[in-house]
Amino acid sequence: MKKYFLFLPIALLFLVGANSCGPVETADDIKLRVAVFGDNRIGYEEWLKTKDANPSSANLPQLDQNLKDISQAEPKADLVVFLGDMVMNQVQDNGETLKIQLDAWQEHYQSLSVAGDMNLLPVPGNHELNFYDTDTGTEAPNPGAIDAWLAWFKQNSYDKYAGNGPTPTGDNPDDLVRDESDLTYSFNIGDVHFLIINTDTLNTKTDAKTGLVMERWIPINWVKDDLEKAQADPAISAIIVMGHRPARSETRTAEYAETAILDTPAHPFDKMLMEAMKENDKVRAYIASHLHTWSASRLEKGKGTWQVVSGNAGAELDGDWHPQGGPYFGYCLLDIYQDGKVVLRSYGRPLPPDSQKIYEDTPVAPEPATLRQEIILNE
């Protein structure tokens, strides 16, 4: 498998300094700001040990600090998107465990002073929608967990943007089992089109190796149609796609590295999604989490859409992530300017002094995050 690398100093010069000769934008020039982060859940074994004190299974100190930092940014974020794995559910039940975790998460969130001011949109990840099969060591969509997620999602009025997604009607080209309109959907804020993708869609296909429902499934036909409509709409200036799982995995040897590409994608979530985004040039980025790291690189061997992985919100960080200055917890701010420029900034804070206790309240509270990386996504 070939690897394509771009050394960090050159990348930073190109990405951050590309527009240095033009006018300098200020915060007043931002017309839309979206905060993004994912993967804040603790490990399953850690949750079993601490669930009496913390039934949510979230890394509460890092969650609280992320939300505090985001709430204090100026201008305020118009939308805050949590890209999945808020909680750590992998139990083979009908969603009872997930309900306990989500209700505890919501209770904690509502106790925070920032909650009343924040426009939060939770997006499910594999730990919300799947169960873990101990016999095969794989995951598969869990209908009971999906029901529990949707009930919680609607009960707490997080469904205000949802509802226009795919359903298993007509020819059902995406092999859906159920109404997916509140799991994969799209909406506009001003002239920006957002497409949210459920990356663990329940489907009619079976994995021949495990006998389980195929994991990592997306309704690719509905997604392609939605992208084409937004592309053709003259009122839309930019498209932002988001989902829990990245469109491809990547080694993380350096920030902005053009890293190993999957030559033989396993199913639609790899190549077909990348091609659909590449064909619609209003797509500025695909933002995901799932990998416990922060990274950014162009898909399709450096020629396609930017993929940003913002999965460092509080889950134990990937051991092979070695950014300059060391790994960090944090979040991203996506800013869209009046002149059309789209800029993504990654903010981070160091790990706690004892990195083995990242899930617990420590004598030293997490410090505010600082700017770590900046990318212009449409140059």
C-alpha positions, 0 to 999 in steps of 0.5 A: 500500500503506497503512502503519500506524505506532506511534511508539516512545515510545508503544509502549514505554510500552504494551508494557513498562509495561502491567503496572506496577501488578501484582506484579513478577516475578523470575527465580525466577518464570520456569518456562521460558526459550527462547533464539532467534536466526537468520542467522549465516552470512557472505556467499557471496563472503566464504566463498569467500575464507575457506573454508580457514580457516573452512569452516563459513561462520559468523560465528564471533566473533558465534556464540561471543559469542551462545552465551556470553551465553546460557549465562551468563544466569540462569536457564539457557535450557531450549532454544536454537533456531537459526532457520536460515541457520547456514551459507551454502550456495547451491551446485547440488550434491547436498548435498556443500557443505552437509555440509562446512559443517555438519560444520565448524560442528558441530566448532567448536560442540563445541569451545566450553565451553558446548556440553556444557550447552546444549540446542540445536535447529537449524532449517533455513533457505533456505541449508540446504535450497535451491539458488540458480538463477543463470538465474532468480535464484531459489531452490528446495528441493534434495533432496540438501541436504535429505538432507544436513541430515537426516543431520547433524541425526540424527547429532548427536542434534538430532532428539530433539523431531522425528518427529511431522510430516507425511508424503505419505500418504493424500490428501496435502493439503499436496502433499508429496514426501517424509516431512517429519516431522523438518522440520516437527513439534511438541512440548511442554515442560511446558504450552507447545506448540512448533510448528516449521515448515519454510518451504522444504518440498519439494512437487509444485507448480511455479512457472510463472514459473521452472519450478522447484519452488515455494519458500516452501512450508509444510504448511499443512493439517498446521500448522492441524490441529496448532494446533487440537489444541494449542488444544483441549488443556486442558493447554496454556497457550501455543503458540509457532510458529517457522520460518525465514521470516517470515509477512510482510515488513515495513519497519523504520522504527521498532521496534514499527511497525505496518508495511506489510501484504502485501495479496495474499499469494502462497501459503499461507505468508502469509495462511493461516498468519496466519489459522490463528494468529489463530484459535487464541488460545493462540498467543503469537508466531510467531518467525522470522529470514531478514531480517537485523534485529530487529523485532516487530509484530502480524500482521493489521494490528495485531490478530493474533499477534505476529511477532518477527524475530530475524535479527541473529545475525551475517549482514550486517545489512539496510541499511534497519534503523535502530533507535534507537541503531544496528543491533546483533547479538544474540539473544532470550530468551523467558520464560514465567512461573508466572502465564502471562505471556510476555515476549520480550527482545531483547539486542544488541551494537554492530557491530565497529569495522570493520563490513566485517570482521564475519566475521573475528576482530578485535583487539577481541572482541565485547562481551556483549549488553545488553537492547534491547527487551522485549515482553509477548506476551500482553497 
